[in-house]
Amino acid sequence: MKLPSIDLILTSVADGFRRPESRSRYEAVAAVVATYGAFSLYRYIAKRNRRRRWRDVPKDVVLVHALPRGRLAPNVSPFVLRLETYLRLAKIPYQLDFEEPVGSKGKSPWVTWNGEEIADSQIIIERLGRHYGKDFTSRLTAEQQAAARAISLMMTEHLCWGLRVWRYELNRGRAVVQSMPSAPFYMRLGMPLFRWKIMRDLRVQGIGKHSPEEVEDMVKKDLAAISLYLGEKPFLMGDEPSEVDCTVFGFLAQLKWHYPGSPYEAMLEADFPNLSSYILRVKEKLWPDWDQCLARP
Ligand SMILES: N[C@@H](CCC(=O)N[C@@H](CS)C(=O)NCC(=O)O)C(=O)O
């Protein structure tokens, strides 16, 4: 079914409001309800049409639904970068979709894989790892597996929140919008609303109640722990990368490229040079096409 453009729908609604006979209160309410109904129908049909198109993705190819490409690193989302890095490490073929970045759990990324929708980068990686026999962590010693889990969770459940404080509270989402030049206009317009939601999440999580200095200190301690654990090794668990490297890379690459002017960007170079060269090492090994993956200005 061919859909009318969103501009056409909005223009017809605006015309309706301009007519004198539409100005009564009831008509205005009816117009709002009708607009909402039309918009919901539009969204429903568009969503169904997208899923029909996605059926054309070949079997066993993972379709990653993600935020648009970033300017200096392939994605502004550490979780998307983590997942893509894993798919590259595991040599699992994938394609990207930027039309519907947020999945059923209200987060990005999610994937469509052989007709199934799976949300959450951790769950996706575990599922695909089992299916394709690419569970690199299971090849580590028990002690390394425990360390890998602890480091991974420190990234996704602690450092992540500290970084959000800078991105959305202190920097007011400016850098993240600038880092996504191809973001559709509704994402740019929606930033204040998204910021409001994230600020609420930060307070509920608890980190939003600390001062910026306290948060910076927490992030620095996380970075110091990873830096110490990495030491002189090429990758966190030794000579070869595993899932935990994908996770750490997903986050640290943000600091290196998508946190311009933040204390963390400077910290990485000045205090943790082994992390800085580690990021470049992972990039070189798994992202040989890095430059081609960046958003074109
Ligand atoms: N546990 C999720 C977290 C994903 C996540 O938080 N993604 C962010 C983008 S970096 C997001 O979608 N945030 C939207 C929100 O929190 O409403 C995963 O591992 O995929």
The ligand as an SDF file (V2000), in Angstrom:
LIG
                    3D

 20 19  0  0  0  0  0  0  0  0999 V2000
   20.7720   -3.4060   27.5740 N   0  0  0  0  0  0  0  0  0  0  0  0
   20.6620   -2.7730   26.2820 C   0  0  0  0  0  0  0  0  0  0  0  0
   20.9670   -1.2990   26.4000 C   0  0  0  0  0  0  0  0  0  0  0  0
   20.8090   -0.5720   25.0770 C   0  0  0  0  0  0  0  0  0  0  0  0
   20.7160    0.9340   25.2650 C   0  0  0  0  0  0  0  0  0  0  0  0
   20.6420    1.4480   26.4000 O   0  0  0  0  0  0  0  0  0  0  0  0
   20.7020    1.6240   24.1600 N   0  0  0  0  0  0  0  0  0  0  0  0
   20.5370    3.0670   24.1880 C   0  0  0  0  0  0  0  0  0  0  0  0
   21.2720    3.6870   23.0270 C   0  0  0  0  0  0  0  0  0  0  0  0
   22.9750    3.7210   23.3990 S   0  0  0  0  0  0  0  0  0  0  0  0
   19.0710    3.3590   24.0390 C   0  0  0  0  0  0  0  0  0  0  0  0
   18.4300    2.7650   23.2060 O   0  0  0  0  0  0  0  0  0  0  0  0
   18.5690    4.2570   24.8310 N   0  0  0  0  0  0  0  0  0  0  0  0
   17.2080    4.6630   24.7160 C   0  0  0  0  0  0  0  0  0  0  0  0
   16.5780    4.7870   26.0610 C   0  0  0  0  0  0  0  0  0  0  0  0
   17.2310    4.5160   27.0630 O   0  0  0  0  0  0  0  0  0  0  0  0
   15.4120    5.1550   26.0570 O   0  0  0  0  0  0  0  0  0  0  0  0
   21.5660   -3.4750   25.2810 C   0  0  0  0  0  0  0  0  0  0  0  0
   22.5500   -4.0890   25.7200 O   0  0  0  0  0  0  0  0  0  0  0  0
   21.3010   -3.4640   24.0760 O   0  0  0  0  0  0  0  0  0  0  0  0
  1  2  1  0
  2  3  1  0
  2 18  1  0
  3  4  1  0
  4  5  1  0
  5  6  2  0
  5  7  1  0
  7  8  1  0
  8  9  1  0
  8 11  1  0
  9 10  1  0
 11 12  2  0
 11 13  1  0
 13 14  1  0
 14 15  1  0
 15 16  2  0
 15 17  1  0
 18 19  2  0
 18 20  1  0
M  END
$$$$
